[in-house]
């Protein structure tokens, strides 16, 4: 490629994108080497599309046209192409123009004319919309702020591409042509449109993998056993409803069907005349590229690579994995793996088990994603052990174990499960997070409508597992957990806790508060549950202990009474085998089954409150509770318990309408036919952009265009049971905390708009500083901003620091004090003494010149020469509480706002609270109160409370600065002295870096690891 050095090929503009139908395309700059591709592409465009592009019949491109459309300077003239299989399917270009619409001569001209051409066979796939996002980002990078486009009125599709993008636009009609002009600055609406398209496209791409019409297993062994033959056997045993083909180049030429499976057998994929939607690849890694090529040429939509020998095998394997991803995406295919365990879809119209799992899990409403095959096996096995074979309480809607997750990741599954009506609870086991900002955004949106439970491996060693090429996290794991909880994610530590929480959330309604009733026939077990509730921060009531000989009817009556009480939000039932005489158990029954029927009868009458059971030595009780309810005799006489009539739904419970089947499980039913009516609908998510009056709203699902659909169900009630009180209560506590987050997320607060913030001027300052400070700094490396420049930049956002004057000698110190006014402080700024008042490097309340000279002499005599100490003079401020405010960009956690008390609480005890940026006023208020030392701010032991409102405003201003300018990668304000009225920032540092070529705010693109 021959381009001038100053106009070097911009590799960072290359991107893989998911299109509307779930396929992928590659977007890249057009180069002179693309001349033949451009001519071939143009020949496949219809005459009508050519007419719409050039406003006249234009059957072929001239040599001059080809040269013009393939030679760009990548500044004033830019062309991008969308490719599949290396061939163009669409192009877009812009040319910088002046106010008269002529080619621009002045580099300050900030308008460009833009034009598209999409091959007819690919129109309607969202290619033009994706190209518009990327060409707009390129234009902004090159200083262009407005696009203009002229479109024929009949070209309604292209007009819609522009008008639907969400940018602020102006539309005029003149001389038979529609002229559209629009600004390129992202708006709330354009971001919402982009993210809505992203969600639909990525969800569709996953849906195509999970619901294929035909599957080819490539690498099926000729003899039983082996990975390929095992995957084929799993497909057939699951009852897959589509077509299955066995492929192996070593099959005999005359083999037509593989025995004993009796499926079509071919030596090569091209021998299959029908379309193939999913290819399961189980061949050695060296043979995979040839197989991928065959899949791409055959039009396969997605590939599942079970083969190993990739990034987990070392540097050579990592390069092999990157080449595999590039090859798969070049053909528009999504990739699961490599080194994957497989995927499962239990939907009755699909029944897909393209995995190495020995059995098909029962159908249910839990979505599972793991990066580890071993953990995937453990989760499937654990769920199978907790529920009957029909799925039910432990049933799975879909399962994906992505191995090295070179392409499809947990983010893609979150996009799919967000709108999947068959999934009520999402369970993720993650060892690394490739795009943490996107994960936080998607998890927050999904958690607003259904629980997301996450366990994270590789938490403490600071490195990603083999095969995962992602940034490592620099913040402590406790910080990551806190940030996940801010996004509504339920964070647990073990596989067992994943299952425990998933079972409760999938089968029970969300509690409306922390008040827990405890009842059972064992005082010791009830006390264990009581203590566990206190440990988890719940509010347990005094346990109600039944007699050791209590019958199932006694349990039913006690549970019905507890559920009907207004002061109870959830019930924990404890049970041990009972001893006594009478007809507690019907003939032929078991005590576990009888107790399960009694508990189910009571719980069914009160569908708004969750019930969980703790049992010892009663495995049959757990099995009976997990199984569908049996037809039963009518309940005991009415005098024994309150009438099991349905109660009006609590408004809070309605808003938090059970996130799983519980929304339908817990409705009154005929005992002879246990079933439930359709669940109550949840309130719809906001549509379109949020209002922008005096604050920028940040609802958890602001980028969703509509509430995802929910399918009405009629299912039997099931109750989760646990062999230990601590496990049951921990799961219940997670549900309580999640329900509280859901209530708060309905009103997440706002990001205030301060009138004195100078965003544009700050951006100009940052650009000048980067030009001055980073000419020779490697890309991505941050640099400190000189103190005066840092103070000026902070002042643009209303953050004012107390002046600090250097004092290299006593006379200069005296002049500085006279300028600032007494009393003053004399401080050292040497790195080894900074923020270490315990070492004597800070002297306060110096009232006059003589005292200042004496103090200066003492400081230099005791700690070192002025050259070492770098003394400074600063005026005194009102006494208060010393705090620290920080904001930083962590490669694995994203933009983080931190707050704590200065000194030992934060440095020694790690008492720091973190929030994701942008933070709202509600989140910041909670952040201030969440540190353990917070009482010191609110009048502890009679001290005067400090101005926390001013502190909250400071945190919000810092959040705005980092959110508005991704170049600001670090802000450190220490100490911040918060007094009874107002606060003072005594020290400030700022770090800048060139922002990455792409961020979560940029045009949508698939990640490359």
N, C-alpha and C positions, 0 to 999 in steps of 0.2 A: 504494500500500500504506500503510494508516494504522496505525502502531504507535507506542506511546509512545517518546520519544527514548531513555529508559533501557533499553528493550527493543528496540533497533534490530534490523532484520533481519540475521541473521548470514550474510553472503555467503560467509564462509570455510567454512561447512558444505556448500556446494554441491560436488558431485564427480561425475565420470563414472567408471563402473566397468565392468569386463568381467565378464560373467556366465559361468556354467558352460559354456554351449553356444557361447561365443565371441562372442555378441552383446553390445551395450553398453546401459546404461541410465544415466539421470541421477538422482542423489539430491540432493534439496534440501528445505529447510524448507517446511512447509505454511503458507500465508498465507490471510487472509480472502478473497482473490480466487479461491481454489480451490474455492469452494462448489459450483459447477456440475460441475467435474471430479470432485469427491468423490462427488456423487450419481450421475453417470454410471458411475463406477467401481463403486460399490456395486451398481448394477443388473446389472452383468455378473458378479457373484460368485454362485456357486451357493448354494442354500439350505443345503446341508451345511456349506460353509465359513462361512456366516453363523452357523449354529448353533454351530460350534466356537469362533467368536469371542465370541459373547454368551451361550453356554450355554442358549439358548432360541430358538425361532423368531423371527426378526427380519427380516421381508420388506423393510422400507424404513426409511430414516433419517428421523426427525422433524426439524423445523426447529431444535429445540433441540439435537439430536444434531449436525446440520451445523454449527451455531454453535460448539458445544463442540469439535468435531474440527478446526475451521479457525482458531480464535482461541487463540493461545498467547502466553505471556509470554517464551518462549525461555529460561527459567530453571528454574521448577518444573514447567512443562507444555510439552512439546516434541513436535511431530509432524514426521516426515520422510516423504516420498513418493519412490518410484522411478517415473520416467516414461520413456515411449518415445513419440516423436512428439508430445510435449506432453501426453499423457494418462497418468493414473495406472495403474500395473499392480500396485502394492503400497504399503501404508502401515505405519508403526510409530509408536508414541507412548509416552511415559512420563509418569507423574504422580508427583511427589515425595510420599512418605508418611512417617508416623512409625512408631514401633515397634508401634503398635496397628493398623497398616494403614489409618489414616485420613489424609485430606489434611493435609500438613505445614503447620504454622504457624511452626515454628522454622527459620530458614535453616540451622541446623547439622544438621538431619536429613539423613542421607546415604543414604537408601534410596529407591528408586522402583519403581513397578509398571510393567511393560512389556507391550505387546500388539501383535500383528501381524495383518495381513490381506493375503493375496496372491490376486490374481485367478487363477481356476482354470487359465486358458489359459497362465499363466506359472509355475505351480508346477513344481518340479523343475529350474528354471534357476539355482538358487542365489541368488534375489533376497532371500529372508529372511536368509540368512547374511551377505550384503553389508550389508543394512540393520542387522543386529545389530552388526556391526563399527562402523558409523558412529554409531548411536545410543549405543553404549557410549562412544565417544570424546567425543561431545557431553556425556554425563552426567558423565564424569570432569572435563571442562572446567568444569562447573557444580557441582563439589564432591560429586557423588554417587558413592558407592563400592560400592553393592550394588544389584542388580536382583532383583526378585521377579516371578514369573509363575505364574499359575494356568491349567492346561491340562486339558482333558478327557482321560481315559485313551485314548480312541479316536483322538485327534489325534496319532498317532505321528509324523507328519512334523514337527510343530512341536516336540514333545519332543526329537526328534533334532537339530533346529537348535540348541537350547540345550545339550544334553549334548555335542554334537560340537564345540562352539566352543573347547574347551580351557581354559575358565576353571574355577577351583575352585568346585564347586557342591555343594549339599545338596538332596536330593530327599525329599519326604514325601508321604503320601497321607492325605487326610482329607475326609470328607463327599462322597466320590465324585469328588474333584478332585485332580490331581497338582499339588503346589506345589513350584516350583523356586526356589532362592535361590543366587545366585552373585556372587562378587566381581568387580569390573571391572578390577582391576589386571592388566595384561598378564603372562602367565606364559610360560615357555619353550615350554610345550605350545600355548598360544593363538597365539603367534607362529609356531610351526611349522605349525599348522593353517592360519592365514591365508596364509602364504607358499606352502604346498602348494596351496591353492585358487587363489591368484594365478597360480602357475605353470601349472596345468592350464587355467585359463580363458584366459590370454594365449596359451598355446601353441595352444589350440583356435581362437582368433580368427585366428591366423596360418595355421593349417592350412586354414581355410575360404577364405582368400585364395589360397593356393597350389594348392588342389585343387578348383576350382569345377566344378560339373556343366554350367554354361552361362555363356557370356560374351557381353555386348553391347558392341560398340564404338560409342560415341556420338560422332558427329562424323566418321563415315566419309565421305571425300570422294567426289564423284561421278566424278571423274577420277583416274587413277593418280597417285600421289605424295601428299605431305602427311602430317602426323603420323598422322591417323586411319586413312588407307588403308594406311600402312606398318605400323601396329600390327595391322590386320586381316590383312595379308599374312603377317606374322610368325606369327600364330596358326595360320593355315592351313598354312604351310610346315613348322611344327614337328610337324604330325600330331596336334594337340590332339584328345583323345578325346571331348570334350563337344560341346555344341551351340554354334554361333556365330551371332550376329545382327548385321547392320549397321543402324545407326540414324542418320538424318539428316533433319531436318524439311524440307530442301529437295529430297528425293527426289520424283520425279513420283508423283502419286497412284496411277497404275496400275502402278508398279514393284513387283514381288513378289520378284524375285531379282536380286542384283547380279552383273553379268558383268565380267570373266571368272571371278571367284572362285566364282560359283554358290552364294551364301549367301543366306538370307532377308533381305530388306530391308524396313524399316518406317520410317515418318515419326516415330513417337513410341513410347516404351517401353511405353505402355499397350496398344499393338496386339499385343504379344507375349503370347500366352496362357499360355505355360509360365513357370515360375519362372526368374528370372535371379539367379545367385549373385554374379557379379562384373561391374561396369560399368567399362569403360575409357573415360575421358572425354578427348576431344581437341577441345574447342570453346573459343572465346575466353573469357577469364576473366569477362567481363561476363555470359556466358550460363550459366556453371557453376551459380549458385544455382538456376535453373529446372530444370536437369538433376538436381541433387541432390534437389530436391523430388520430381521424377518417380520417381527411384530409390527414395526412401524410401517413397512411396506404393505402389510396386510390390513392396516387400518385398525389395529387393536387399540382400545381406549385406555387401558391401564395395565400395569404389570405388577405382580407380586413376586419379589425376588427372595427366595428362601436360601439361596446360595450364600456361603460365607467366603472369607478370604479377602475382605475389603478393609475399611479403616481400622477395624479391630485387630488387623494383622500387622499394622505398622505403617511407616511412611509410604511404601510402595502401594500398599492396599488403599491408603487414603487417596492417592492419585487415581487409582483404578476406580474408586467410588465416585470421584468427581467426574471422571470421564463417562461413567455409566449414567450419571444424572444428566450431563450435557446431552448425551445421545438420546436418552428417553424423552427429554423435553424438546429436542429438535424435531421429534415426530408428533409433538402435541400430546404425549402420554403422561399421566401421573404415575408415580412410582412409590410402592410401599416396600421398604427395606433399604439396602440389602440386609442379609442376616436376619430376616424377619421370621416370626413364628407363624403369622398368618392372620386371617380375618374371618369373622363369623357374622352372619345375619340370620336371626331366628324368625323373621317375619314369615308367616305361613305361606305367602305367595312367592317366597324366595328360598328359604331354608338352605342357606349357603354356609358350608363349613370348609373353607379353603385354608385350612390350618393343619398343624401337627397335633392338635388336641385329640386325645383318644376318644372323646365322646362329645356329642352335640349338647350344649347346655340347654336347659329349658327356656322357653320364651318368657320374657318378663319386661321390665321397664328400667333396667340399669344398663347404662352405656359404659363400656370399659375400654380404656386406652392404656397401654403399657409400652415402654421402650425396651423392656426386658422380657425375653421369652420365659425365663424361669419364674419371674413374678407373675407373668400371665398364667402360667400353669397353676401357680399357687392360688391366684384369685379365682380361677374357674373351679379348681378343686374345692376351695373353701366355700364358695357359694353353693356348689353341688351338695356339700355336706350339710349345709344349713337349710336346704329346701328340698322338696320332693322333685321327682324327675319331670314334673309338668311345669317347672319354672316357678311361677307364682312369686312368693315373697323373695326368693333368691334368683329370679329369672333375669335373663340378659336380653336386651334388645339388639345390641351389636357389640362386637369385640374386635379390636385391632391391636396387634402387637407389631410395632413398626421396626424393631431391631435398631439399626443404625440411623433410621429416620432421615435418610438423605433428602427426601422430598416431603411426603405426607407426614405431618406431625400432629401433636396434640392441638395446635391452633386450628388446623383444618377440621378436626373432629369437633371442636367447640363450635365452629361455624355450622356444621351439619346438625349437631344435637340441639343447638339453640332452637331450631324450627322443627325438629323431629317430634311428631305427636306421640310416638311410641316410646320415647325416652323421657323419664321423669327425674332421674338422678344420674349425674355424670361422675364417674370415678376415674381418676388419672393417676398413674404411677409414672413419675418423671425423674430422670437422672440428670437432665440438663434442659434448659429453656433457651432455644435458639434466638427468639425475638421477644425479650421480656416485656417491652412496652406493649406490643401487640397482644401478648398473652394476658397482661393485666386488663387491657381494654376489653378483650373478648370474654375473659372470665367474669368481669364485672357485669357485662351485659347479660351473659347467660345466667349468672347467679341471681339476677333480678327476676327470673321466671322459673328457675329450677336449681336445686342445690348442685354445687361443684365441689367434690371432695378430692383432695390431692395429698398424696404422700410423695416426698422427694428423697431420692437416694443421692449418694455422693454429696452429702451436705457439708462435711467438715474438712475434707482433704484439699479443697481449693482447686481441684482439677476435674475436668470432665472425664467420664468413663471412656474406655477405648471405643473408637468409632464415632465419637461425638465431637466435632470440630466447632466449638462454640466458645464465646468469651467466658472466663471464669468469674465468679462473683467475688467482690472485694469486701462486701459488708457481711457481718456475722449472720449465721443462719437464723438467729432470733429476729433479726431485722427483716429478712426475707419472709419469715412467717407473719410478722406484723403487717407487712405490705400486702401479703396475700389476703389477710383478714380484712384489710381496708377495702379490697376489691370484692369482698363477699365470699372468698374461697374458704372452705372448711379445711384447714390444714391438720393432718394427722401424721403420726410417726411410723406406723407399722402397717403391714398387710392386714393383720387382724383388725386393726382399728378402721381400715378402709372398708372392710366387710361389715363390721359392726355398725358403723355410721350409715353405710349405704342401705342396709336392711331396714333400719328404723325410718330413714327418710323416704324410702320407696314404699313403705306400707302404712305410715302414720301421718296424720295432719301435723302441721307445725304448731307448737305450743304458743299461746299468746302471752306467756309470762314465765317467771322462774319458780312459781309456787308449786311444790311437788308433794302430792299425797303418797304415803307409803303404807302398804297393808300386806299382811301375810300371816302364815301360821308358824313362823319362827322368829322369836324376838332377836336372836343373835344376827340372823340374816337381815332383818329389818334395820338393826342398828348399823350394820355395815353399809347398807344403802344410805342411811341417814348421814353417816360420816362422809361417804363419797359425795353426796350432794353438797355438803358444806365445803369440801375440798374444791369442788368445781364451781363454787360461787353461786349455787342455787339456794333457794329458800325452802327447805323441807319442813313439812308439818310433823308434829309428833306422830311416830308410827302407830298405826292401829294393828295390834297383835291379836290375831284370832286364836282360838283354842287349837292345840295340836291335833285334835280330832275333828277340826272344821271340815265340813262337807263341801262339795262343789257349789251347792246352793248357798252356803254361808259366804263363800268367795264371791258369788254372783251378787248377792245382796250388798256386801261391803263395797264391791267395786262400783255398783250402780249408785250407791250413796255418795261415794267419793267423787265420782264424775259429775253428779248433779249439784255438788256444792259450788257456790260462786267463788270461793277462795282457793280453788284448785285449778291449776293449768295443765297438769299432767299427772299420771299415776304410775308408780312402780309397784308391781305385785311380786311378792317373794313367796316361794312355795318349796316345801320339802314334803316327802311322802308322809301321809297322815296315818294315824293309828286310831281305830274306832270301829264300832259296829253300826249296822244299819244299811240302808239302800243307797249309799253314796255312789256306788258304781252299778250301772245296769248290768244284767246278766250278759256275759260274753264281752263286756267292755273292759277298759283299763282305767286306772285312776287318772292317768295323764289325759286320755281322750275325754273323760267326763269333765275334768277341770277345764280343759280347753273349750268345750262346748259352753260351760257356764260363763267363762270369761268373755267369750265371743258374744254371747247373748247380751251381757251387760254393756260391753263396749259398743255394740251395734246401735244401741239406743242413744248414744251420746257421741255423734260423729265428729264433734269439734275438738275433742281432746285426745292426745296420744296416750297410749297404754303400752308399757313394756313389762316384760316378765323376767324375773331372776329365779332360777331353779337350781336345786342341788339334788343329784341322784334321781332325776326325773327326765331322762332323755325322751321318753315317750311323750311327755308334755310338749317339749320343743317341736317334735315331729308333728304332733297333732295341731299345734298352733300354726305351723307353717303350711299345713295341708289345707285344701278347701274344706269349708264347713260341711258337716254331715247333716242330712235331714234329721231334724230333732223333734221331740215331743214339745208341746207348748210349755212355756216357762212355768215355774212353781207358782203357787197361789199368790194373788196380788198383794196379800198382806205382808209378804216377806221382803218386798223391795219396792221401790218407786216404780210406777208404771213406765215401761220402756217406750215412751212417746218421744217423737222428734222434737228437739228444742229449736227455737229460731237461731239462726247462725249469728254469732257475734260478728259485728262489723269488722273487727280486726282479724278474726279468723277468716272472714270472707276475703278480705284483701290478701291475706296470706294463704289463700286457698291451698290446701295441702298440695305439696309439690309432687307427690307421687300418686299412685292409684288410690291413696288414702282419701283423696277428694271424693271418690265414689265408694270406697270400701265401707265407710263408716256411716252409711245412711240406713234408716230402718228397712228391714226386709222381712219377707214372709219366712218363718223358720223352716218351712218345708222346701223353700227354694231360695237359698241365700244368694242374693245378688244386689246390685246397687244401681241407682239412676245415674245419668250422666253427671259429670262433675260440674260444679258451678264455674262459670267463666271468670278468668282473671281480668282485672282492669287492663285496657289496652295500653301498650307502650306509646309514648308520644310520637306523632308523625311529623315529618319535616323538621326544620331547624327550630331550636328553642327561641323564645322571645329574647330580644336584646334591647333592654331599656336602660336600666341602671346597673345591670350586672350580667355577666356571662353565665348562663345556667349550665350545670354539668350533671344532668340526669344520667343514671347508670346505663341507660340504653338509648342515648341520644342519637346514635348512628343507625338505629333500627327503624325501618319505615313502618312496621306494624308488628303487633303482638303475634308471635308464632302460633300456628294453629294447634288446637288441642282436640283429640279425638275422644268422644264420649265412650265410656267403658261400663260394662256390667260385670263386676268381678266379685268373688267372695272375699270377706274380711279375713285378714291374716295378721297375726300379732307376733312381733319379734321376741325371741327368748334368748337369754344369755346365761352361761354357766357361772358368772361371777358378777357381783353387784357393781364393782368398779367399772366393768365394761359396759353394762347397761346404762349406768348413770353418766359415764363419759359421753356416750353416744347421745343421750338425751340432752346433756349440757351443750353439745355442739349444735343440736337442733334449736335450743333456746337462744343461743348466741346468733345463729343464722337468722332466726325469725326476727330478732331485734334489729339485725342489720337490714333485713328486708323492710321493716317499718321505717327505719331511718333513711334508707335509700329512696323511699318514696318522696322524701324532701331532703335531698342531699346538700342543700345550701347553695351558695353562689360564690362566684369569683368576682369580687367587687371591681368596679371601674373607678379608679381614682382620677380626679380631674387634673392633678398636677403631674401625672406620669407623662413623660416625653418619649414615647416609644420610638418614633422615627429618628429623633435626634440621637437617642442611645444607639440605634442601629448604625447610624453614620459614624458615631464615635468608635464603635466596635470595629467597623470595617477599617478605619484609619489605624487603629491600634494593631490590628492583625497585619496590615501591610507593613507597619513599622517594626513589629516585634517578631514576625515569623517568616522573614524572607528565606532563611536557610534552615528552618525547623522542619523536620520530617512530618509528613501528613499524619494527622491524628495526635501529635504530641502537643501538650498544653504548655503555655508559658505564663509566668506571673506578670501581672500588670503593675507598673510602678505606682506607688502609693497615691500620688497626687491624681493620676489618671483614674485609679480605682475609686477614689473619693468622688471625683467628678461624674463618673459613670453611675455610681450608686445614687448620687444626688438627682440624676435624671428620673429615678423612680421614687423620689421622696425619702430616701434613706440618707440621713445626714450624720456624718461622723464628727466627733470632737476634734478640733485641730490639734496636730502634734507637730512640735517644732524641734529640729535637731539641736543637740547641745554638746558639741565636740569638746568644749572647754568651759570653765566656770563663767567667764565673761559672756559668752554666747548664751549660756543658760540664764544668766541674769537678764539679758536683753529679751530673751524669749518670754520669761515670766512677766516682765514689765508689759510686753505686748499683749499677753493673754489676760493678765490681771491675777493678783493673788486672791486666795490661796491656790497653789499649784501642786502637781505631782511630778516627781522625778523618777523616770523608769528606764531600765535597760531594755534594749531590743535585740541583744545577741541571741542567736537561735537556741543556745543551750540554757538560756535564762528566761526565754519568752514564756509567759503565762505560768511562771514559777515564783509567786510571791513568797513562798515558804523559804526561798533561798536569799531573801533580802534584797531583791533587785527592784523593788517598788517602794518608794517612800511617799507618803501622802501628807496632805494638809500642811504644806510648807507655807508659812505665813509672811515671810519677808526675805530681803536679799541676804542678810547675814545668815539666816537659817539655811537658805538655799546653798550658799557657798560652803557652809559647814557640812551639810548633807552630801554635797557633791564630793568633797574631799573624803568623807567616810566611805562613800560608795566605791570610789576608785581605789582607795587604800585596801579595802576589804575584798573586792571582787576582781579587780584588774584594771588595766589602763583604759582610757576612754575609747581608744581604737578597738579594743576587744568588746567593750560593753555597749558601744553605740547608744549613749544616753539620749533621751528625749524629754521635753517638758510638755506637760498637758495641764489644762485648767481642771480644777476639781468639779465634780458633779454631785448632785444630791445623793445621799446614801440610799441604798436599796439592796436588791438581791442580784448577785452576779449570775448572768446566764450566758449561754452560747447558742448562736443560730447559724446553721450551716445548710448549704445546698450543694449537691454534687451529682454528677452523671456517673453512675456505675454501669459498666458494660453489660452486666447481667441483670441488674435490677431496674435500670432506667434512671429517670430524674427523681431524686429523693430529697425531701426537706426534713432536716433534723433539728431537734431542740432538746436542751437539757440545762441543768445548772452547771456553771463553770467550776472547774477544780475537781475535787475528789469524787463528787457524785457521778460526773460523766466520765472522767478519766479512769478512776479506780474501780467504780462499781458498774460502769456501763449503763447508767440510768439515763438513757437517751430515747426519745420517742421519734418515730419516723413516719412520714406520710409521702405518698406519691404526688408528684407535681403534674398538673396544677391542683393545688389544694383549695378547698372551699372554706368559707368562714366557719361552717359547722365542723369541718374536719380539723381545722386549726384550733378551735376552742377545745375540742376533745383531746387534741394532741397535747396542749398545755397541761390539762388535768390528768393525763395518763401516766406521767412519770411518777416514780415512787416518792420523790422529794417535793411533789407539788404542794403539800401543805405549807411549805415555807413561803409560797406565793400568796397564800390566802389567810394569813394571820395566825400562824401556828404559835401556840402557847402565848397568846396575847400580843404578838407582834403586829405591826400595822400592815394590812394587806397592800399589795403593790398593784400597779396599773396594768392588769392583764389585758385590758382592751387595747392599750397601746402596744403591748407585746404581740397580740394577735394580728394587729395591723402590720407590724414589722414583718412577721412571718408571711403574711399574704403578699406584701410587696416584694419580698425576696422570691417567693414562688412565681409571681408574675414576671419578674426579670428573667429567670431561668427558662420559664415557659415561652416567653416571647422571643428569646434570643438563644437558639441552641448552641451558639458560639461560646456562651458563658457556661463553662463546665465545672466551675467551682466558686463558691462564695463562702467566706468564713468571717463571721462577725463575733469577735471575742475580745474582751468581755462586753456584754450588753447589760448595763446596770439599770434595772427596772425599779423605779422609785414609786412612792405613793401616787405621784402625779407625773406621768411621762416617763421617758427612758432616755438613756444616753448610750450611743455606740462609741466605744473607746478605741476599738481596733478593728480593721477590716482588711481583708485580702481578697483578690479576685484573680481567677485564672481563665484564660481564653484559649480556644483551639478552633481551627477550621472545622466546621461541622462535617460529619460524614456525608458522602455523596447521596446517601438515601437515609431517611428516617421514617418512622411510622407516620409522620405527617406528609410524606411525599407521595408520589403516585404509587398505586398498588403494584406489588411485584412479589414474586416468590423468592424466598431466601436461598442463598447459596452458601453451603458450609465447607 
